[in-house]
Amino acid sequence: MLLEFQEGSEQAFDQVFTHFHPLLCVFAERILHDQTTGQDIAQDSLIKAWKKRKDFPNFPQLKSFLYTCVRNACFNELEKAKVKTRYQSTLEKTEPADDYNPLKDIIHAEVVSRIFAQVDTLPEQCRKVIQMTFVDGKSPKEISDELNVSVSTVNSHKMRGLQLLKGKLSDRDFLTVIVILLPGIWNK
């Protein structure tokens, strides 16, 4: 596939795009806390890679370029929006700025991608409730109003969905769900 990509095959580009775009979006969103801008940056980075496609002798170099490109574009975006200072203060509260390691965000993006691939295999109502809860950040009451079901039904679908996910994910990935995605549910 890399050879076809280098030679300008649009089908190969579509495969690269399909593989990397979700991962790069999650990576950018972790830095920016802005889904729309993160998606734009991910797309722009893939276009830059397409324009420089002959410069990548192997897949790891393409991957490295994409993550570096997204990271740099995100930091440029933060600078433009005068948000960098606020972001750094948040970062300093969670970990020293000198210890910032983008590898953590890359791993997070890839694990989240695997998790949501499994979420897509859940029964329709469970999938909707899981996505509305953890992606859209909606409360059980908001979900019940939107789906026209009771709050207890929403909670049942959420718990059933999490049980099904637990069976589909490795213990490590499910623990990641608990640590990363669930802290917000205790506040709802």
Legacy VTK file of the C-alpha trace (Angstrom):
# vtk DataFile Version 3.0
C-alpha trace
ASCII
DATASET POLYDATA
POINTS 188 float
0.000 0.000 0.000
2.855 2.428 0.811
4.285 2.034 -2.683
0.903 2.843 -4.246
0.584 5.816 -1.877
4.001 7.102 -2.955
3.024 6.678 -6.608
-0.090 8.807 -6.139
-2.847 6.191 -5.959
-5.986 7.886 -4.649
-7.235 4.522 -3.412
-4.061 4.137 -1.325
-4.566 7.665 0.006
-8.146 6.734 0.971
-6.792 3.737 2.897
-4.179 5.875 4.671
-6.844 8.492 5.412
-9.299 5.894 6.752
-6.615 4.383 8.973
-5.066 7.558 10.383
-7.804 10.212 10.408
-9.676 8.928 13.514
-6.405 8.455 15.422
-5.124 11.905 14.498
-8.477 13.480 15.424
-8.363 11.991 18.922
-4.718 13.036 19.274
-5.492 16.629 18.214
-8.605 16.810 20.384
-6.568 15.769 23.438
-4.279 18.733 22.874
-6.828 21.337 21.778
-9.965 20.243 23.609
-11.773 21.261 20.407
-13.232 18.511 18.232
-13.878 20.575 15.091
-10.449 22.199 14.977
-8.846 18.839 15.766
-10.602 17.235 12.800
-9.490 20.069 10.516
-5.886 19.760 11.663
-5.940 15.980 11.194
-7.258 16.402 7.664
-4.716 19.120 6.835
-1.895 16.900 8.105
-3.011 14.035 5.885
-3.071 16.397 2.895
0.468 17.559 3.748
1.571 13.924 3.892
-0.050 13.345 0.500
1.892 16.257 -0.974
5.153 14.866 0.476
4.240 11.213 -0.178
7.528 10.428 -1.937
9.469 11.413 1.227
8.279 8.399 3.264
10.349 5.279 2.637
8.383 3.295 5.224
5.139 3.276 7.177
6.645 4.282 10.571
8.109 7.462 9.036
4.706 8.360 7.577
3.080 7.766 10.965
5.734 9.824 12.749
5.322 12.669 10.253
1.545 12.701 10.715
1.666 12.789 14.522
4.411 15.441 14.496
2.504 17.519 11.960
-0.698 17.333 14.040
1.129 18.150 17.261
2.851 21.185 15.720
-0.340 22.434 14.090
-2.170 22.101 17.395
0.451 24.117 19.230
0.348 26.752 16.486
-3.436 26.887 16.864
-3.114 27.321 20.613
-0.644 30.148 20.062
-2.934 31.938 17.609
-5.905 31.699 19.934
-3.901 32.931 22.948
-4.913 29.760 24.753
-1.446 28.314 25.091
-0.886 29.867 28.509
-4.126 28.422 29.861
-3.318 25.031 28.329
0.167 25.007 29.862
-1.216 25.860 33.312
-3.635 22.940 33.011
-0.781 20.738 31.850
1.388 21.859 34.781
-1.350 20.831 37.220
-1.441 17.294 35.836
2.237 16.818 35.031
5.330 18.998 34.839
5.691 20.715 31.451
9.243 19.370 31.089
7.853 15.836 31.328
5.265 16.255 28.563
5.391 13.148 26.439
3.285 13.098 23.264
3.611 9.310 23.223
0.992 9.194 25.996
-1.439 11.099 23.784
-0.655 8.874 20.789
-1.290 5.737 22.841
-4.471 7.288 24.219
-5.681 8.086 20.688
-5.057 4.547 19.485
-6.717 2.916 22.514
-9.737 5.207 22.232
-9.974 4.322 18.544
-10.029 0.588 19.396
-12.645 1.214 22.079
-14.974 3.138 19.781
-14.570 0.503 17.073
-16.061 -1.915 19.609
-18.745 0.598 20.636
-19.905 0.567 17.001
-20.622 -3.175 17.323
-23.012 -2.734 20.273
-26.784 -3.079 19.852
-28.286 0.173 18.542
-29.807 1.524 21.788
-26.731 0.648 23.863
-24.476 2.249 21.239
-26.571 5.425 21.160
-26.587 5.747 24.959
-22.836 5.064 25.261
-22.030 7.620 22.543
-24.420 10.241 23.923
-22.982 9.775 27.412
-19.266 9.617 26.699
-18.847 11.412 23.377
-21.563 14.058 23.607
-21.319 14.418 27.405
-25.079 14.287 27.919
-26.726 13.487 31.232
-29.095 10.512 31.591
-32.020 12.970 31.770
-30.990 14.667 28.501
-30.604 11.276 26.832
-33.964 10.051 28.110
-35.658 13.189 26.764
-33.963 12.850 23.379
-34.622 9.109 22.984
-38.078 9.337 24.567
-37.324 6.643 27.180
-37.084 6.678 30.967
-33.886 7.582 32.831
-33.773 4.034 34.247
-33.880 2.667 30.677
-30.976 4.944 29.770
-29.026 3.680 32.785
-29.864 0.063 31.878
-28.639 0.558 28.306
-25.479 2.221 29.603
-24.706 -0.597 32.041
-25.557 -3.271 29.436
-23.342 -1.508 26.886
-20.455 -1.340 29.358
-20.934 -5.048 30.210
-20.856 -5.939 26.500
-17.775 -3.751 25.990
-16.057 -5.479 28.879
-16.539 -8.787 27.086
-15.269 -7.398 23.760
-12.224 -5.463 25.009
-9.030 -6.741 26.530
-8.745 -6.158 30.278
-6.196 -3.433 29.567
-8.464 -1.587 27.101
-11.464 -1.904 29.405
-9.405 -0.490 32.277
-8.593 2.408 29.962
-12.344 2.933 29.454
-12.784 3.106 33.207
-9.860 5.470 33.777
-10.299 7.799 30.787
-13.928 7.829 29.803
-15.895 7.185 32.966
-14.823 9.858 35.488
-17.468 12.202 34.101
-20.377 9.833 34.786
-20.069 10.188 38.550
-20.851 13.896 38.162
-24.047 13.257 36.202
LINES 1 189
188 0 1 2 3 4 5 6 7 8 9 10 11 12 13 14 15 16 17 18 19 20 21 22 23 24 25 26 27 28 29 30 31 32 33 34 35 36 37 38 39 40 41 42 43 44 45 46 47 48 49 50 51 52 53 54 55 56 57 58 59 60 61 62 63 64 65 66 67 68 69 70 71 72 73 74 75 76 77 78 79 80 81 82 83 84 85 86 87 88 89 90 91 92 93 94 95 96 97 98 99 100 101 102 103 104 105 106 107 108 109 110 111 112 113 114 115 116 117 118 119 120 121 122 123 124 125 126 127 128 129 130 131 132 133 134 135 136 137 138 139 140 141 142 143 144 145 146 147 148 149 150 151 152 153 154 155 156 157 158 159 160 161 162 163 164 165 166 167 168 169 170 171 172 173 174 175 176 177 178 179 180 181 182 183 184 185 186 187
